Amino acid sequence: MTELKFVELVLTCGSWQEAQRIADELLQQRLIACVEFIEVKSKYHWHGKLEQAAEIKLIMETVGDKFEKIEAEIAKLHSYTNFVLYAVPIAQISKQAAHWLEAETQ
């Protein structure tokens, strides 16, 4: 996989408490620079049935080379058997934001 300089990571959590715990740990370890919390309603297939749930979506900003460490940390903290974490590349970013992201994830 080509290394991405800056990315937004997206992760859905089952509760506010879980979302806060994951966000706080990733911020404390400086794996992410910031996180946004969004309430969402989800529908999905699970074990042959159509399910729906109220969830919290995290949108996190970081540098691309932190993905594996972030994924490993989330695996320790997440309640879902199969959580989905994905990276969205940031094609362009202001110079000030780039400096901030690099500084906050060192």
Gaussian input, Z-matrix of N, CA and C with variables (Angstrom, degrees):
# hf/3-21g

backbone

0 1
 N
 C     1     B1
 C     2     B2     1     A1
 N     3     B3     2     A2     1     D1
 C     4     B4     3     A3     2     D2
 C     5     B5     4     A4     3     D3
 N     6     B6     5     A5     4     D4
 C     7     B7     6     A6     5     D5
 C     8     B8     7     A7     6     D6
 N     9     B9     8     A8     7     D7
 C    10    B10     9     A9     8     D8
 C    11    B11    10    A10     9     D9
 N    12    B12    11    A11    10    D10
 C    13    B13    12    A12    11    D11
 C    14    B14    13    A13    12    D12
 N    15    B15    14    A14    13    D13
 C    16    B16    15    A15    14    D14
 C    17    B17    16    A16    15    D15
 N    18    B18    17    A17    16    D16
 C    19    B19    18    A18    17    D17
 C    20    B20    19    A19    18    D18
 N    21    B21    20    A20    19    D19
 C    22    B22    21    A21    20    D20
 C    23    B23    22    A22    21    D21
 N    24    B24    23    A23    22    D22
 C    25    B25    24    A24    23    D23
 C    26    B26    25    A25    24    D24
 N    27    B27    26    A26    25    D25
 C    28    B28    27    A27    26    D26
 C    29    B29    28    A28    27    D27
 N    30    B30    29    A29    28    D28
 C    31    B31    30    A30    29    D29
 C    32    B32    31    A31    30    D30
 N    33    B33    32    A32    31    D31
 C    34    B34    33    A33    32    D32
 C    35    B35    34    A34    33    D33
 N    36    B36    35    A35    34    D34
 C    37    B37    36    A36    35    D35
 C    38    B38    37    A37    36    D36
 N    39    B39    38    A38    37    D37
 C    40    B40    39    A39    38    D38
 C    41    B41    40    A40    39    D39
 N    42    B42    41    A41    40    D40
 C    43    B43    42    A42    41    D41
 C    44    B44    43    A43    42    D42
 N    45    B45    44    A44    43    D43
 C    46    B46    45    A45    44    D44
 C    47    B47    46    A46    45    D45
 N    48    B48    47    A47    46    D46
 C    49    B49    48    A48    47    D47
 C    50    B50    49    A49    48    D48
 N    51    B51    50    A50    49    D49
 C    52    B52    51    A51    50    D50
 C    53    B53    52    A52    51    D51
 N    54    B54    53    A53    52    D52
 C    55    B55    54    A54    53    D53
 C    56    B56    55    A55    54    D54
 N    57    B57    56    A56    55    D55
 C    58    B58    57    A57    56    D56
 C    59    B59    58    A58    57    D57
 N    60    B60    59    A59    58    D58
 C    61    B61    60    A60    59    D59
 C    62    B62    61    A61    60    D60
 N    63    B63    62    A62    61    D61
 C    64    B64    63    A63    62    D62
 C    65    B65    64    A64    63    D63
 N    66    B66    65    A65    64    D64
 C    67    B67    66    A66    65    D65
 C    68    B68    67    A67    66    D66
 N    69    B69    68    A68    67    D67
 C    70    B70    69    A69    68    D68
 C    71    B71    70    A70    69    D69
 N    72    B72    71    A71    70    D70
 C    73    B73    72    A72    71    D71
 C    74    B74    73    A73    72    D72
 N    75    B75    74    A74    73    D73
 C    76    B76    75    A75    74    D74
 C    77    B77    76    A76    75    D75
 N    78    B78    77    A77    76    D76
 C    79    B79    78    A78    77    D77
 C    80    B80    79    A79    78    D78
 N    81    B81    80    A80    79    D79
 C    82    B82    81    A81    80    D80
 C    83    B83    82    A82    81    D81
 N    84    B84    83    A83    82    D82
 C    85    B85    84    A84    83    D83
 C    86    B86    85    A85    84    D84
 N    87    B87    86    A86    85    D85
 C    88    B88    87    A87    86    D86
 C    89    B89    88    A88    87    D87
 N    90    B90    89    A89    88    D88
 C    91    B91    90    A90    89    D89
 C    92    B92    91    A91    90    D90
 N    93    B93    92    A92    91    D91
 C    94    B94    93    A93    92    D92
 C    95    B95    94    A94    93    D93
 N    96    B96    95    A95    94    D94
 C    97    B97    96    A96    95    D95
 C    98    B98    97    A97    96    D96
 N    99    B99    98    A98    97    D97
 C   100   B100    99    A99    98    D98
 C   101   B101   100   A100    99    D99
 N   102   B102   101   A101   100   D100
 C   103   B103   102   A102   101   D101
 C   104   B104   103   A103   102   D102
 N   105   B105   104   A104   103   D103
 C   106   B106   105   A105   104   D104
 C   107   B107   106   A106   105   D105
 N   108   B108   107   A107   106   D106
 C   109   B109   108   A108   107   D107
 C   110   B110   109   A109   108   D108
 N   111   B111   110   A110   109   D109
 C   112   B112   111   A111   110   D110
 C   113   B113   112   A112   111   D111
 N   114   B114   113   A113   112   D112
 C   115   B115   114   A114   113   D113
 C   116   B116   115   A115   114   D114
 N   117   B117   116   A116   115   D115
 C   118   B118   117   A117   116   D116
 C   119   B119   118   A118   117   D117
 N   120   B120   119   A119   118   D118
 C   121   B121   120   A120   119   D119
 C   122   B122   121   A121   120   D120
 N   123   B123   122   A122   121   D121
 C   124   B124   123   A123   122   D122
 C   125   B125   124   A124   123   D123
 N   126   B126   125   A125   124   D124
 C   127   B127   126   A126   125   D125
 C   128   B128   127   A127   126   D126
 N   129   B129   128   A128   127   D127
 C   130   B130   129   A129   128   D128
 C   131   B131   130   A130   129   D129
 N   132   B132   131   A131   130   D130
 C   133   B133   132   A132   131   D131
 C   134   B134   133   A133   132   D132
 N   135   B135   134   A134   133   D133
 C   136   B136   135   A135   134   D134
 C   137   B137   136   A136   135   D135
 N   138   B138   137   A137   136   D136
 C   139   B139   138   A138   137   D137
 C   140   B140   139   A139   138   D138
 N   141   B141   140   A140   139   D139
 C   142   B142   141   A141   140   D140
 C   143   B143   142   A142   141   D141
 N   144   B144   143   A143   142   D142
 C   145   B145   144   A144   143   D143
 C   146   B146   145   A145   144   D144
 N   147   B147   146   A146   145   D145
 C   148   B148   147   A147   146   D146
 C   149   B149   148   A148   147   D147
 N   150   B150   149   A149   148   D148
 C   151   B151   150   A150   149   D149
 C   152   B152   151   A151   150   D150
 N   153   B153   152   A152   151   D151
 C   154   B154   153   A153   152   D152
 C   155   B155   154   A154   153   D153
 N   156   B156   155   A155   154   D154
 C   157   B157   156   A156   155   D155
 C   158   B158   157   A157   156   D156
 N   159   B159   158   A158   157   D157
 C   160   B160   159   A159   158   D158
 C   161   B161   160   A160   159   D159
 N   162   B162   161   A161   160   D160
 C   163   B163   162   A162   161   D161
 C   164   B164   163   A163   162   D162
 N   165   B165   164   A164   163   D163
 C   166   B166   165   A165   164   D164
 C   167   B167   166   A166   165   D165
 N   168   B168   167   A167   166   D166
 C   169   B169   168   A168   167   D167
 C   170   B170   169   A169   168   D168
 N   171   B171   170   A170   169   D169
 C   172   B172   171   A171   170   D170
 C   173   B173   172   A172   171   D171
 N   174   B174   173   A173   172   D172
 C   175   B175   174   A174   173   D173
 C   176   B176   175   A175   174   D174
 N   177   B177   176   A176   175   D175
 C   178   B178   177   A177   176   D176
 C   179   B179   178   A178   177   D177
 N   180   B180   179   A179   178   D178
 C   181   B181   180   A180   179   D179
 C   182   B182   181   A181   180   D180
 N   183   B183   182   A182   181   D181
 C   184   B184   183   A183   182   D182
 C   185   B185   184   A184   183   D183
 N   186   B186   185   A185   184   D184
 C   187   B187   186   A186   185   D185
 C   188   B188   187   A187   186   D186
 N   189   B189   188   A188   187   D187
 C   190   B190   189   A189   188   D188
 C   191   B191   190   A190   189   D189
 N   192   B192   191   A191   190   D190
 C   193   B193   192   A192   191   D191
 C   194   B194   193   A193   192   D192
 N   195   B195   194   A194   193   D193
 C   196   B196   195   A195   194   D194
 C   197   B197   196   A196   195   D195
 N   198   B198   197   A197   196   D196
 C   199   B199   198   A198   197   D197
 C   200   B200   199   A199   198   D198
 N   201   B201   200   A200   199   D199
 C   202   B202   201   A201   200   D200
 C   203   B203   202   A202   201   D201
 N   204   B204   203   A203   202   D202
 C   205   B205   204   A204   203   D203
 C   206   B206   205   A205   204   D204
 N   207   B207   206   A206   205   D205
 C   208   B208   207   A207   206   D206
 C   209   B209   208   A208   207   D207
 N   210   B210   209   A209   208   D208
 C   211   B211   210   A210   209   D209
 C   212   B212   211   A211   210   D210
 N   213   B213   212   A212   211   D211
 C   214   B214   213   A213   212   D212
 C   215   B215   214   A214   213   D213
 N   216   B216   215   A215   214   D214
 C   217   B217   216   A216   215   D215
 C   218   B218   217   A217   216   D216
 N   219   B219   218   A218   217   D217
 C   220   B220   219   A219   218   D218
 C   221   B221   220   A220   219   D219
 N   222   B222   221   A221   220   D220
 C   223   B223   222   A222   221   D221
 C   224   B224   223   A223   222   D222
 N   225   B225   224   A224   223   D223
 C   226   B226   225   A225   224   D224
 C   227   B227   226   A226   225   D225
 N   228   B228   227   A227   226   D226
 C   229   B229   228   A228   227   D227
 C   230   B230   229   A229   228   D228
 N   231   B231   230   A230   229   D229
 C   232   B232   231   A231   230   D230
 C   233   B233   232   A232   231   D231
 N   234   B234   233   A233   232   D232
 C   235   B235   234   A234   233   D233
 C   236   B236   235   A235   234   D234
 N   237   B237   236   A236   235   D235
 C   238   B238   237   A237   236   D236
 C   239   B239   238   A238   237   D237
 N   240   B240   239   A239   238   D238
 C   241   B241   240   A240   239   D239
 C   242   B242   241   A241   240   D240
 N   243   B243   242   A242   241   D241
 C   244   B244   243   A243   242   D242
 C   245   B245   244   A244   243   D243
 N   246   B246   245   A245   244   D244
 C   247   B247   246   A246   245   D245
 C   248   B248   247   A247   246   D246
 N   249   B249   248   A248   247   D247
 C   250   B250   249   A249   248   D248
 C   251   B251   250   A250   249   D249
 N   252   B252   251   A251   250   D250
 C   253   B253   252   A252   251   D251
 C   254   B254   253   A253   252   D252
 N   255   B255   254   A254   253   D253
 C   256   B256   255   A255   254   D254
 C   257   B257   256   A256   255   D255
 N   258   B258   257   A257   256   D256
 C   259   B259   258   A258   257   D257
 C   260   B260   259   A259   258   D258
 N   261   B261   260   A260   259   D259
 C   262   B262   261   A261   260   D260
 C   263   B263   262   A262   261   D261
 N   264   B264   263   A263   262   D262
 C   265   B265   264   A264   263   D263
 C   266   B266   265   A265   264   D264
 N   267   B267   266   A266   265   D265
 C   268   B268   267   A267   266   D266
 C   269   B269   268   A268   267   D267
 N   270   B270   269   A269   268   D268
 C   271   B271   270   A270   269   D269
 C   272   B272   271   A271   270   D270
 N   273   B273   272   A272   271   D271
 C   274   B274   273   A273   272   D272
 C   275   B275   274   A274   273   D273
 N   276   B276   275   A275   274   D274
 C   277   B277   276   A276   275   D275
 C   278   B278   277   A277   276   D276
 N   279   B279   278   A278   277   D277
 C   280   B280   279   A279   278   D278
 C   281   B281   280   A280   279   D279
 N   282   B282   281   A281   280   D280
 C   283   B283   282   A282   281   D281
 C   284   B284   283   A283   282   D282
 N   285   B285   284   A284   283   D283
 C   286   B286   285   A285   284   D284
 C   287   B287   286   A286   285   D285
 N   288   B288   287   A287   286   D286
 C   289   B289   288   A288   287   D287
 C   290   B290   289   A289   288   D288
 N   291   B291   290   A290   289   D289
 C   292   B292   291   A291   290   D290
 C   293   B293   292   A292   291   D291
 N   294   B294   293   A293   292   D292
 C   295   B295   294   A294   293   D293
 C   296   B296   295   A295   294   D294
 N   297   B297   296   A296   295   D295
 C   298   B298   297   A297   296   D296
 C   299   B299   298   A298   297   D297
 N   300   B300   299   A299   298   D298
 C   301   B301   300   A300   299   D299
 C   302   B302   301   A301   300   D300
 N   303   B303   302   A302   301   D301
 C   304   B304   303   A303   302   D302
 C   305   B305   304   A304   303   D303
 N   306   B306   305   A305   304   D304
 C   307   B307   306   A306   305   D305
 C   308   B308   307   A307   306   D306
 N   309   B309   308   A308   307   D307
 C   310   B310   309   A309   308   D308
 C   311   B311   310   A310   309   D309
 N   312   B312   311   A311   310   D310
 C   313   B313   312   A312   311   D311
 C   314   B314   313   A313   312   D312
 N   315   B315   314   A314   313   D313
 C   316   B316   315   A315   314   D314
 C   317   B317   316   A316   315   D315

   B1=1.4585
   B2=1.5298
   B3=1.3055
   B4=1.4546
   B5=1.5248
   B6=1.3257
   B7=1.4638
   B8=1.5213
   B9=1.3136
   B10=1.4514
   B11=1.5212
   B12=1.3097
   B13=1.4628
   B14=1.5259
   B15=1.3262
   B16=1.4625
   B17=1.5221
   B18=1.3457
   B19=1.4618
   B20=1.5199
   B21=1.3121
   B22=1.4549
   B23=1.5159
   B24=1.3152
   B25=1.4555
   B26=1.5125
   B27=1.3189
   B28=1.4609
   B29=1.5244
   B30=1.3368
   B31=1.4655
   B32=1.5208
   B33=1.3214
   B34=1.4579
   B35=1.5239
   B36=1.3364
   B37=1.4640
   B38=1.5267
   B39=1.3257
   B40=1.4550
   B41=1.5161
   B42=1.3415
   B43=1.4617
   B44=1.5210
   B45=1.3571
   B46=1.4669
   B47=1.5244
   B48=1.3277
   B49=1.4593
   B50=1.5244
   B51=1.3196
   B52=1.4615
   B53=1.5336
   B54=1.3119
   B55=1.4644
   B56=1.5265
   B57=1.3324
   B58=1.4643
   B59=1.5302
   B60=1.3234
   B61=1.4669
   B62=1.5248
   B63=1.3218
   B64=1.4690
   B65=1.5264
   B66=1.3282
   B67=1.4651
   B68=1.5200
   B69=1.3284
   B70=1.4671
   B71=1.5274
   B72=1.3181
   B73=1.4690
   B74=1.5270
   B75=1.3202
   B76=1.4682
   B77=1.5246
   B78=1.3293
   B79=1.4644
   B80=1.5282
   B81=1.3146
   B82=1.4648
   B83=1.5274
   B84=1.3189
   B85=1.4672
   B86=1.5260
   B87=1.3307
   B88=1.4686
   B89=1.5345
   B90=1.3280
   B91=1.4602
   B92=1.5227
   B93=1.3283
   B94=1.4643
   B95=1.5262
   B96=1.3306
   B97=1.4628
   B98=1.5230
   B99=1.3230
   B100=1.4595
   B101=1.5172
   B102=1.3262
   B103=1.4656
   B104=1.5226
   B105=1.3197
   B106=1.4587
   B107=1.5203
   B108=1.3272
   B109=1.4581
   B110=1.5221
   B111=1.3175
   B112=1.4603
   B113=1.5254
   B114=1.3298
   B115=1.4639
   B116=1.5253
   B117=1.3281
   B118=1.4628
   B119=1.5226
   B120=1.3155
   B121=1.4618
   B122=1.5146
   B123=1.3102
   B124=1.4637
   B125=1.5172
   B126=1.3223
   B127=1.4646
   B128=1.5116
   B129=1.3308
   B130=1.4646
   B131=1.5262
   B132=1.3108
   B133=1.4602
   B134=1.5226
   B135=1.3354
   B136=1.4597
   B137=1.5241
   B138=1.3120
   B139=1.4683
   B140=1.5263
   B141=1.3291
   B142=1.4515
   B143=1.5163
   B144=1.3272
   B145=1.4614
   B146=1.5242
   B147=1.3307
   B148=1.4518
   B149=1.5238
   B150=1.3124
   B151=1.4645
   B152=1.5226
   B153=1.3155
   B154=1.4520
   B155=1.5121
   B156=1.3337
   B157=1.4604
   B158=1.5209
   B159=1.3189
   B160=1.4632
   B161=1.5264
   B162=1.3212
   B163=1.4536
   B164=1.5241
   B165=1.3258
   B166=1.4528
   B167=1.5263
   B168=1.3215
   B169=1.4620
   B170=1.5207
   B171=1.3348
   B172=1.4489
   B173=1.5177
   B174=1.3149
   B175=1.4591
   B176=1.5238
   B177=1.3271
   B178=1.4568
   B179=1.5208
   B180=1.3148
   B181=1.4663
   B182=1.5171
   B183=1.3530
   B184=1.4520
   B185=1.5214
   B186=1.3172
   B187=1.4613
   B188=1.5282
   B189=1.3233
   B190=1.4542
   B191=1.5150
   B192=1.3278
   B193=1.4590
   B194=1.5243
   B195=1.3145
   B196=1.4722
   B197=1.5319
   B198=1.3372
   B199=1.4672
   B200=1.5306
   B201=1.3313
   B202=1.4648
   B203=1.5229
   B204=1.3279
   B205=1.4666
   B206=1.5272
   B207=1.3266
   B208=1.4647
   B209=1.5229
   B210=1.3157
   B211=1.4646
   B212=1.5269
   B213=1.3283
   B214=1.4596
   B215=1.5288
   B216=1.3127
   B217=1.4635
   B218=1.5240
   B219=1.3286
   B220=1.4618
   B221=1.5244
   B222=1.3216
   B223=1.4693
   B224=1.5291
   B225=1.3152
   B226=1.4688
   B227=1.5235
   B228=1.3389
   B229=1.4567
   B230=1.5215
   B231=1.3231
   B232=1.4722
   B233=1.5172
   B234=1.3253
   B235=1.4650
   B236=1.5267
   B237=1.3233
   B238=1.4643
   B239=1.5219
   B240=1.3135
   B241=1.4581
   B242=1.5207
   B243=1.3341
   B244=1.4667
   B245=1.5208
   B246=1.3142
   B247=1.4553
   B248=1.5297
   B249=1.3325
   B250=1.4634
   B251=1.5236
   B252=1.3208
   B253=1.4565
   B254=1.5164
   B255=1.3276
   B256=1.4604
   B257=1.5211
   B258=1.3296
   B259=1.4577
   B260=1.5222
   B261=1.3172
   B262=1.4576
   B263=1.5282
   B264=1.3240
   B265=1.4603
   B266=1.5274
   B267=1.3112
   B268=1.4592
   B269=1.5235
   B270=1.3124
   B271=1.4622
   B272=1.5220
   B273=1.3083
   B274=1.4566
   B275=1.5139
   B276=1.3344
   B277=1.4572
   B278=1.5234
   B279=1.3100
   B280=1.4676
   B281=1.5266
   B282=1.3252
   B283=1.4685
   B284=1.5215
   B285=1.3258
   B286=1.4602
   B287=1.5230
   B288=1.3141
   B289=1.4607
   B290=1.5234
   B291=1.3163
   B292=1.4681
   B293=1.5252
   B294=1.3233
   B295=1.4630
   B296=1.5294
   B297=1.3166
   B298=1.4688
   B299=1.5261
   B300=1.3387
   B301=1.4671
   B302=1.5266
   B303=1.3049
   B304=1.4655
   B305=1.5175
   B306=1.3231
   B307=1.4683
   B308=1.5267
   B309=1.3221
   B310=1.4657
   B311=1.5200
   B312=1.3218
   B313=1.4654
   B314=1.5316
   B315=1.3202
   B316=1.4776
   B317=1.5128
   A1=108.70
   A2=116.76
   A3=122.07
   A4=108.85
   A5=116.11
   A6=120.31
   A7=110.20
   A8=116.36
   A9=122.80
   A10=108.46
   A11=118.10
   A12=120.98
   A13=110.86
   A14=117.16
   A15=121.46
   A16=108.72
   A17=116.03
   A18=120.92
   A19=110.45
   A20=114.66
   A21=122.14
   A22=105.86
   A23=116.18
   A24=121.34
   A25=108.36
   A26=116.05
   A27=121.44
   A28=108.10
   A29=115.67
   A30=122.38
   A31=108.33
   A32=117.01
   A33=121.44
   A34=109.05
   A35=115.11
   A36=122.15
   A37=110.01
   A38=115.82
   A39=121.55
   A40=115.74
   A41=117.47
   A42=119.92
   A43=109.77
   A44=114.59
   A45=120.03
   A46=110.43
   A47=116.47
   A48=120.37
   A49=111.14
   A50=116.03
   A51=120.06
   A52=110.54
   A53=117.29
   A54=121.10
   A55=110.22
   A56=117.74
   A57=121.78
   A58=111.10
   A59=117.10
   A60=121.64
   A61=111.01
   A62=117.11
   A63=121.18
   A64=110.31
   A65=116.73
   A66=120.59
   A67=111.19
   A68=116.87
   A69=120.54
   A70=111.30
   A71=117.41
   A72=120.58
   A73=111.06
   A74=117.05
   A75=120.12
   A76=111.50
   A77=117.32
   A78=120.70
   A79=110.94
   A80=116.54
   A81=120.41
   A82=111.36
   A83=116.50
   A84=120.85
   A85=112.55
   A86=116.83
   A87=123.66
   A88=111.88
   A89=115.52
   A90=120.57
   A91=110.86
   A92=116.21
   A93=122.25
   A94=107.97
   A95=115.67
   A96=120.27
   A97=111.79
   A98=117.01
   A99=120.60
   A100=109.48
   A101=115.10
   A102=120.90
   A103=109.05
   A104=115.38
   A105=122.50
   A106=107.73
   A107=116.55
   A108=123.24
   A109=108.61
   A110=117.27
   A111=121.64
   A112=108.82
   A113=116.63
   A114=120.27
   A115=108.75
   A116=116.77
   A117=121.23
   A118=109.60
   A119=115.42
   A120=122.31
   A121=106.15
   A122=116.71
   A123=121.56
   A124=111.41
   A125=115.42
   A126=122.98
   A127=106.98
   A128=116.47
   A129=120.17
   A130=110.07
   A131=115.14
   A132=121.45
   A133=108.53
   A134=116.39
   A135=120.86
   A136=108.68
   A137=115.70
   A138=123.01
   A139=111.99
   A140=115.59
   A141=121.33
   A142=115.59
   A143=117.62
   A144=120.38
   A145=109.71
   A146=115.42
   A147=121.19
   A148=107.86
   A149=116.47
   A150=122.64
   A151=109.34
   A152=115.70
   A153=120.99
   A154=107.83
   A155=115.33
   A156=120.07
   A157=110.36
   A158=115.07
   A159=121.75
   A160=105.50
   A161=116.56
   A162=120.91
   A163=109.98
   A164=115.11
   A165=122.15
   A166=107.40
   A167=115.62
   A168=120.94
   A169=108.56
   A170=115.71
   A171=121.77
   A172=108.66
   A173=116.50
   A174=122.55
   A175=105.84
   A176=115.39
   A177=121.49
   A178=110.53
   A179=116.65
   A180=121.38
   A181=109.12
   A182=114.93
   A183=120.06
   A184=109.92
   A185=114.99
   A186=121.79
   A187=107.94
   A188=116.17
   A189=121.47
   A190=115.33
   A191=118.36
   A192=119.09
   A193=113.59
   A194=118.66
   A195=122.40
   A196=112.64
   A197=118.26
   A198=121.15
   A199=112.35
   A200=118.51
   A201=120.57
   A202=111.97
   A203=117.39
   A204=120.49
   A205=110.57
   A206=115.94
   A207=120.47
   A208=110.14
   A209=117.06
   A210=120.73
   A211=110.91
   A212=117.92
   A213=121.70
   A214=111.23
   A215=117.12
   A216=120.89
   A217=110.66
   A218=117.02
   A219=120.58
   A220=110.45
   A221=117.37
   A222=120.94
   A223=111.61
   A224=117.89
   A225=121.85
   A226=111.87
   A227=117.31
   A228=122.14
   A229=115.27
   A230=117.57
   A231=121.26
   A232=111.26
   A233=116.35
   A234=121.44
   A235=113.68
   A236=117.70
   A237=120.44
   A238=110.97
   A239=116.01
   A240=121.61
   A241=110.00
   A242=116.13
   A243=122.66
   A244=110.01
   A245=117.15
   A246=118.57
   A247=108.50
   A248=115.53
   A249=121.10
   A250=107.79
   A251=115.18
   A252=122.85
   A253=106.37
   A254=116.79
   A255=118.20
   A256=110.61
   A257=113.89
   A258=121.76
   A259=109.68
   A260=115.60
   A261=122.56
   A262=106.50
   A263=117.70
   A264=118.69
   A265=112.04
   A266=115.17
   A267=121.51
   A268=106.36
   A269=116.32
   A270=121.40
   A271=111.99
   A272=117.24
   A273=121.57
   A274=108.33
   A275=114.91
   A276=120.22
   A277=108.15
   A278=116.09
   A279=119.07
   A280=110.02
   A281=115.81
   A282=120.90
   A283=111.49
   A284=116.76
   A285=120.05
   A286=111.22
   A287=116.65
   A288=120.19
   A289=111.26
   A290=117.82
   A291=121.39
   A292=110.59
   A293=117.18
   A294=120.69
   A295=110.68
   A296=116.09
   A297=120.77
   A298=111.14
   A299=117.16
   A300=120.55
   A301=111.42
   A302=117.16
   A303=119.85
   A304=111.30
   A305=117.29
   A306=120.87
   A307=111.84
   A308=117.17
   A309=120.52
   A310=113.83
   A311=117.89
   A312=120.36
   A313=111.65
   A314=116.92
   A315=121.20
   A316=110.69
   D1=135.37
   D2=177.10
   D3=-69.23
   D4=134.34
   D5=-179.17
   D6=-72.13
   D7=131.06
   D8=179.33
   D9=-97.41
   D10=133.31
   D11=-178.31
   D12=-67.43
   D13=-56.76
   D14=179.72
   D15=-126.68
   D16=141.43
   D17=-178.54
   D18=-142.47
   D19=156.69
   D20=163.76
   D21=-102.80
   D22=131.41
   D23=175.59
   D24=-103.49
   D25=140.87
   D26=-179.45
   D27=-122.03
   D28=132.95
   D29=-178.87
   D30=-147.42
   D31=137.44
   D32=176.19
   D33=-105.71
   D34=136.52
   D35=-178.90
   D36=-120.40
   D37=156.87
   D38=-175.60
   D39=-81.52
   D40=-14.76
   D41=-178.61
   D42=-157.69
   D43=164.19
   D44=175.95
   D45=-62.24
   D46=-39.59
   D47=-178.49
   D48=-62.79
   D49=-45.60
   D50=178.76
   D51=-63.97
   D52=-44.23
   D53=179.71
   D54=-60.53
   D55=-43.97
   D56=178.76
   D57=-63.28
   D58=-44.45
   D59=-179.12
   D60=-61.37
   D61=-45.31
   D62=179.72
   D63=-66.16
   D64=-47.59
   D65=-179.51
   D66=-60.42
   D67=-46.18
   D68=-178.92
   D69=-60.97
   D70=-42.19
   D71=-179.12
   D72=-66.65
   D73=-43.98
   D74=179.71
   D75=-65.86
   D76=-38.17
   D77=176.43
   D78=-67.47
   D79=-44.12
   D80=-179.25
   D81=-60.06
   D82=-39.28
   D83=179.35
   D84=-81.75
   D85=-0.25
   D86=-179.87
   D87=60.03
   D88=33.07
   D89=176.13
   D90=-83.24
   D91=-24.94
   D92=175.77
   D93=-129.46
   D94=157.06
   D95=179.28
   D96=-94.96
   D97=-31.60
   D98=178.74
   D99=-159.83
   D100=166.82
   D101=-179.43
   D102=-147.93
   D103=143.53
   D104=174.23
   D105=-115.87
   D106=143.86
   D107=179.88
   D108=-112.73
   D109=129.03
   D110=-179.44
   D111=-132.40
   D112=126.91
   D113=174.39
   D114=-74.17
   D115=131.84
   D116=178.83
   D117=-135.57
   D118=157.99
   D119=170.37
   D120=-112.49
   D121=126.35
   D122=-174.59
   D123=-116.69
   D124=147.41
   D125=169.57
   D126=-126.17
   D127=139.58
   D128=-175.30
   D129=-162.68
   D130=159.64
   D131=173.97
   D132=-87.03
   D133=132.88
   D134=177.31
   D135=-148.66
   D136=120.53
   D137=-179.59
   D138=51.92
   D139=45.11
   D140=174.34
   D141=79.72
   D142=4.26
   D143=-179.79
   D144=-124.23
   D145=153.11
   D146=173.94
   D147=-85.97
   D148=121.40
   D149=-177.16
   D150=-114.77
   D151=163.23
   D152=170.51
   D153=-144.14
   D154=151.83
   D155=-176.87
   D156=-156.52
   D157=153.78
   D158=168.49
   D159=-88.29
   D160=127.09
   D161=-176.50
   D162=-135.78
   D163=171.35
   D164=176.08
   D165=-117.42
   D166=124.05
   D167=177.63
   D168=-96.50
   D169=129.21
   D170=174.42
   D171=-100.65
   D172=132.95
   D173=171.68
   D174=-119.14
   D175=116.84
   D176=-171.27
   D177=-120.99
   D178=141.02
   D179=177.99
   D180=-106.55
   D181=135.20
   D182=-178.15
   D183=-161.00
   D184=-174.27
   D185=173.51
   D186=-97.45
   D187=147.06
   D188=-171.32
   D189=-61.71
   D190=-29.74
   D191=-175.75
   D192=-76.17
   D193=0.83
   D194=178.65
   D195=-93.17
   D196=-3.14
   D197=-171.28
   D198=-54.50
   D199=-50.78
   D200=-175.65
   D201=-63.02
   D202=-40.03
   D203=178.52
   D204=-65.44
   D205=-41.76
   D206=179.14
   D207=-64.40
   D208=-44.91
   D209=179.05
   D210=-59.79
   D211=-42.80
   D212=179.64
   D213=-64.16
   D214=-39.86
   D215=179.70
   D216=-68.26
   D217=-42.27
   D218=178.15
   D219=-62.30
   D220=-38.37
   D221=179.39
   D222=-59.49
   D223=-30.60
   D224=178.31
   D225=-74.08
   D226=-28.12
   D227=-168.99
   D228=-108.58
   D229=-21.31
   D230=-170.98
   D231=-81.93
   D232=143.49
   D233=-179.36
   D234=-85.03
   D235=-18.99
   D236=-176.52
   D237=-76.96
   D238=141.25
   D239=174.06
   D240=-62.59
   D241=-43.54
   D242=-179.65
   D243=-125.07
   D244=81.53
   D245=175.52
   D246=-77.52
   D247=152.60
   D248=178.61
   D249=-113.09
   D250=117.99
   D251=175.13
   D252=-120.32
   D253=126.72
   D254=176.99
   D255=-138.77
   D256=155.13
   D257=-178.40
   D258=-107.13
   D259=133.82
   D260=174.82
   D261=-110.71
   D262=117.99
   D263=-177.92
   D264=-65.90
   D265=142.69
   D266=174.26
   D267=-97.72
   D268=109.39
   D269=-174.72
   D270=-70.42
   D271=-39.62
   D272=179.39
   D273=-141.10
   D274=148.51
   D275=179.85
   D276=-150.93
   D277=147.55
   D278=178.75
   D279=-65.01
   D280=152.52
   D281=-178.66
   D282=-59.20
   D283=-42.26
   D284=-179.47
   D285=-62.93
   D286=-42.80
   D287=179.03
   D288=-66.40
   D289=-38.68
   D290=178.33
   D291=-62.21
   D292=-45.16
   D293=178.33
   D294=-62.61
   D295=-42.35
   D296=179.50
   D297=-62.86
   D298=-47.78
   D299=179.37
   D300=-59.19
   D301=-45.19
   D302=179.24
   D303=-63.71
   D304=-43.77
   D305=-178.33
   D306=-65.56
   D307=-40.00
   D308=-175.45
   D309=-78.62
   D310=-12.18
   D311=-179.15
   D312=-111.98
   D313=21.99
   D314=177.35
   D315=-93.10

